[in-house]
Amino acid sequence: METHKRIYNKLADKVELASEKIELSAIDDLKKAINEAERIQSLQEDGFKWYDKAETGFKEYMKLHTDAIGIINSSKKQFNKTTNLLNDATAKIGNTAQELGVNPSSIKEYVAGLKLLGELRDNNGALIDLEKKLNKFKV
C-alpha cells in the first residue's frame, strides 16, 4: 500500500506541474496579446496625429487656394482698365512727341510706360495659366 501512496503522490505532483505549465502558457499568450494590442494602439494614436496634420494642412491649402484665386481675379478685373489707360497715355505721348519732331524713345516715361505695358500683358497671360492650374487642384 505504501507503494500506491508513493505513486499517487508522484502523479499528483505531475498533475500539479502540468497545471502550472498550462497557467504559465496562458500568461505568456496574454502577454503576447497585450504587446500586440499596445502596438496597434500606438499605430492608432499615430493615425490620429497624422489626421490632425492632414486636416490642418488641408485647411491651410484651401485658404491659400481661395486667396490666390481672389488675387488673380482682382488683377484680371483691373488689368483691362489699367492697360487701356496706360496704352492711351503712352500713345498720346508718342504721337505728341512725333508731332513735335522728338523721338518718343528719348522720353524716359514713355519707355517706362511701354515696358510696363508689355510686362503687364505677359503677367496677365501667366496669371490666366496659373489660374487654370489652380483650378485643377480645386477640391
Rosetta constraint file for C-alpha pairs under 8 A:
AtomPair CA 1 CA 5 HARMONIC 6.50 0.50
AtomPair CA 2 CA 6 HARMONIC 6.40 0.50
AtomPair CA 3 CA 7 HARMONIC 6.21 0.50
AtomPair CA 4 CA 8 HARMONIC 6.10 0.50
AtomPair CA 5 CA 9 HARMONIC 6.01 0.50
AtomPair CA 6 CA 10 HARMONIC 6.13 0.50
AtomPair CA 7 CA 11 HARMONIC 6.11 0.50
AtomPair CA 8 CA 12 HARMONIC 6.01 0.50
AtomPair CA 9 CA 13 HARMONIC 6.21 0.50
AtomPair CA 10 CA 14 HARMONIC 6.27 0.50
AtomPair CA 11 CA 15 HARMONIC 6.12 0.50
AtomPair CA 12 CA 16 HARMONIC 6.09 0.50
AtomPair CA 13 CA 17 HARMONIC 6.16 0.50
AtomPair CA 14 CA 18 HARMONIC 6.10 0.50
AtomPair CA 15 CA 19 HARMONIC 6.16 0.50
AtomPair CA 16 CA 20 HARMONIC 6.27 0.50
AtomPair CA 17 CA 21 HARMONIC 6.20 0.50
AtomPair CA 18 CA 22 HARMONIC 6.29 0.50
AtomPair CA 19 CA 23 HARMONIC 6.27 0.50
AtomPair CA 20 CA 24 HARMONIC 6.08 0.50
AtomPair CA 21 CA 25 HARMONIC 6.01 0.50
AtomPair CA 22 CA 26 HARMONIC 6.13 0.50
AtomPair CA 23 CA 27 HARMONIC 6.21 0.50
AtomPair CA 24 CA 28 HARMONIC 6.16 0.50
AtomPair CA 25 CA 29 HARMONIC 6.18 0.50
AtomPair CA 26 CA 30 HARMONIC 6.17 0.50
AtomPair CA 27 CA 31 HARMONIC 6.13 0.50
AtomPair CA 28 CA 32 HARMONIC 6.23 0.50
AtomPair CA 29 CA 33 HARMONIC 6.20 0.50
AtomPair CA 30 CA 34 HARMONIC 6.07 0.50
AtomPair CA 31 CA 35 HARMONIC 6.16 0.50
AtomPair CA 32 CA 36 HARMONIC 6.23 0.50
AtomPair CA 33 CA 37 HARMONIC 6.04 0.50
AtomPair CA 34 CA 38 HARMONIC 6.07 0.50
AtomPair CA 35 CA 39 HARMONIC 6.25 0.50
AtomPair CA 36 CA 40 HARMONIC 6.27 0.50
AtomPair CA 37 CA 41 HARMONIC 6.06 0.50
AtomPair CA 38 CA 42 HARMONIC 6.18 0.50
AtomPair CA 39 CA 43 HARMONIC 6.41 0.50
AtomPair CA 40 CA 44 HARMONIC 6.20 0.50
AtomPair CA 41 CA 45 HARMONIC 6.24 0.50
AtomPair CA 42 CA 46 HARMONIC 6.24 0.50
AtomPair CA 43 CA 47 HARMONIC 6.16 0.50
AtomPair CA 44 CA 48 HARMONIC 6.38 0.50
AtomPair CA 45 CA 49 HARMONIC 6.35 0.50
AtomPair CA 46 CA 50 HARMONIC 6.11 0.50
AtomPair CA 47 CA 51 HARMONIC 6.03 0.50
AtomPair CA 48 CA 52 HARMONIC 6.32 0.50
AtomPair CA 49 CA 53 HARMONIC 6.38 0.50
AtomPair CA 50 CA 54 HARMONIC 6.04 0.50
AtomPair CA 51 CA 55 HARMONIC 6.00 0.50
AtomPair CA 52 CA 56 HARMONIC 6.11 0.50
AtomPair CA 53 CA 57 HARMONIC 6.06 0.50
AtomPair CA 54 CA 58 HARMONIC 5.96 0.50
AtomPair CA 55 CA 59 HARMONIC 6.15 0.50
AtomPair CA 56 CA 60 HARMONIC 6.24 0.50
AtomPair CA 57 CA 61 HARMONIC 6.05 0.50
AtomPair CA 58 CA 62 HARMONIC 6.12 0.50
AtomPair CA 59 CA 63 HARMONIC 6.26 0.50
AtomPair CA 60 CA 64 HARMONIC 6.15 0.50
AtomPair CA 61 CA 65 HARMONIC 5.94 0.50
AtomPair CA 62 CA 66 HARMONIC 6.07 0.50
AtomPair CA 63 CA 67 HARMONIC 6.07 0.50
AtomPair CA 64 CA 68 HARMONIC 5.97 0.50
AtomPair CA 65 CA 69 HARMONIC 6.18 0.50
AtomPair CA 65 CA 134 HARMONIC 7.13 0.50
AtomPair CA 65 CA 138 HARMONIC 7.76 0.50
AtomPair CA 66 CA 70 HARMONIC 6.09 0.50
AtomPair CA 67 CA 71 HARMONIC 6.16 0.50
AtomPair CA 68 CA 72 HARMONIC 6.12 0.50
AtomPair CA 69 CA 73 HARMONIC 6.02 0.50
AtomPair CA 69 CA 131 HARMONIC 6.67 0.50
AtomPair CA 69 CA 134 HARMONIC 7.67 0.50
AtomPair CA 70 CA 74 HARMONIC 6.08 0.50
AtomPair CA 71 CA 75 HARMONIC 6.10 0.50
AtomPair CA 72 CA 76 HARMONIC 6.16 0.50
AtomPair CA 72 CA 127 HARMONIC 6.47 0.50
AtomPair CA 72 CA 128 HARMONIC 7.87 0.50
AtomPair CA 72 CA 131 HARMONIC 7.13 0.50
AtomPair CA 73 CA 77 HARMONIC 6.14 0.50
AtomPair CA 74 CA 78 HARMONIC 6.34 0.50
AtomPair CA 75 CA 79 HARMONIC 5.82 0.50
AtomPair CA 75 CA 124 HARMONIC 7.90 0.50
AtomPair CA 76 CA 80 HARMONIC 7.27 0.50
AtomPair CA 76 CA 124 HARMONIC 6.90 0.50
AtomPair CA 77 CA 81 HARMONIC 7.84 0.50
AtomPair CA 78 CA 82 HARMONIC 6.12 0.50
AtomPair CA 79 CA 83 HARMONIC 5.89 0.50
AtomPair CA 79 CA 120 HARMONIC 7.70 0.50
AtomPair CA 79 CA 124 HARMONIC 7.45 0.50
AtomPair CA 80 CA 84 HARMONIC 5.91 0.50
AtomPair CA 81 CA 85 HARMONIC 6.19 0.50
AtomPair CA 82 CA 86 HARMONIC 6.07 0.50
AtomPair CA 83 CA 87 HARMONIC 5.76 0.50
AtomPair CA 83 CA 117 HARMONIC 6.41 0.50
AtomPair CA 83 CA 120 HARMONIC 7.49 0.50
AtomPair CA 84 CA 88 HARMONIC 6.00 0.50
AtomPair CA 85 CA 89 HARMONIC 6.16 0.50
AtomPair CA 86 CA 90 HARMONIC 6.11 0.50
AtomPair CA 86 CA 113 HARMONIC 6.71 0.50
AtomPair CA 86 CA 117 HARMONIC 6.87 0.50
AtomPair CA 87 CA 91 HARMONIC 6.01 0.50
AtomPair CA 87 CA 113 HARMONIC 7.97 0.50
AtomPair CA 87 CA 114 HARMONIC 7.78 0.50
AtomPair CA 87 CA 117 HARMONIC 7.08 0.50
AtomPair CA 88 CA 92 HARMONIC 6.05 0.50
AtomPair CA 89 CA 93 HARMONIC 6.27 0.50
AtomPair CA 90 CA 94 HARMONIC 5.95 0.50
AtomPair CA 90 CA 110 HARMONIC 5.72 0.50
AtomPair CA 90 CA 113 HARMONIC 6.25 0.50
AtomPair CA 90 CA 114 HARMONIC 6.86 0.50
AtomPair CA 91 CA 95 HARMONIC 6.02 0.50
AtomPair CA 92 CA 96 HARMONIC 6.02 0.50
AtomPair CA 93 CA 97 HARMONIC 5.91 0.50
AtomPair CA 93 CA 104 HARMONIC 7.24 0.50
AtomPair CA 93 CA 110 HARMONIC 6.82 0.50
AtomPair CA 94 CA 98 HARMONIC 6.22 0.50
AtomPair CA 94 CA 104 HARMONIC 5.20 0.50
AtomPair CA 94 CA 110 HARMONIC 7.22 0.50
AtomPair CA 95 CA 99 HARMONIC 6.19 0.50
AtomPair CA 96 CA 100 HARMONIC 6.30 0.50
AtomPair CA 97 CA 101 HARMONIC 6.15 0.50
AtomPair CA 97 CA 102 HARMONIC 4.88 0.50
AtomPair CA 97 CA 103 HARMONIC 6.36 0.50
AtomPair CA 97 CA 104 HARMONIC 5.51 0.50
AtomPair CA 98 CA 102 HARMONIC 5.43 0.50
AtomPair CA 98 CA 103 HARMONIC 6.36 0.50
AtomPair CA 98 CA 104 HARMONIC 6.78 0.50
AtomPair CA 102 CA 106 HARMONIC 7.64 0.50
AtomPair CA 103 CA 107 HARMONIC 7.66 0.50
AtomPair CA 104 CA 110 HARMONIC 6.57 0.50
AtomPair CA 104 CA 111 HARMONIC 7.78 0.50
AtomPair CA 105 CA 110 HARMONIC 6.69 0.50
AtomPair CA 105 CA 111 HARMONIC 5.85 0.50
AtomPair CA 106 CA 111 HARMONIC 7.79 0.50
AtomPair CA 107 CA 111 HARMONIC 6.47 0.50
AtomPair CA 108 CA 112 HARMONIC 6.03 0.50
AtomPair CA 109 CA 113 HARMONIC 5.91 0.50
AtomPair CA 110 CA 114 HARMONIC 6.24 0.50
AtomPair CA 111 CA 115 HARMONIC 6.12 0.50
AtomPair CA 112 CA 116 HARMONIC 6.01 0.50
AtomPair CA 113 CA 117 HARMONIC 6.00 0.50
AtomPair CA 114 CA 118 HARMONIC 6.31 0.50
AtomPair CA 115 CA 119 HARMONIC 6.28 0.50
AtomPair CA 116 CA 120 HARMONIC 6.00 0.50
AtomPair CA 117 CA 121 HARMONIC 6.30 0.50
AtomPair CA 118 CA 122 HARMONIC 6.21 0.50
AtomPair CA 119 CA 123 HARMONIC 5.97 0.50
AtomPair CA 120 CA 124 HARMONIC 5.99 0.50
AtomPair CA 121 CA 125 HARMONIC 6.33 0.50
AtomPair CA 122 CA 126 HARMONIC 6.28 0.50
AtomPair CA 123 CA 127 HARMONIC 6.02 0.50
AtomPair CA 124 CA 128 HARMONIC 6.23 0.50
AtomPair CA 125 CA 129 HARMONIC 6.44 0.50
AtomPair CA 126 CA 130 HARMONIC 6.20 0.50
AtomPair CA 127 CA 131 HARMONIC 6.01 0.50
AtomPair CA 128 CA 132 HARMONIC 6.43 0.50
AtomPair CA 129 CA 133 HARMONIC 6.42 0.50
AtomPair CA 130 CA 134 HARMONIC 6.05 0.50
AtomPair CA 131 CA 135 HARMONIC 6.11 0.50
AtomPair CA 132 CA 136 HARMONIC 6.54 0.50
AtomPair CA 133 CA 137 HARMONIC 6.96 0.50
AtomPair CA 134 CA 138 HARMONIC 6.56 0.50
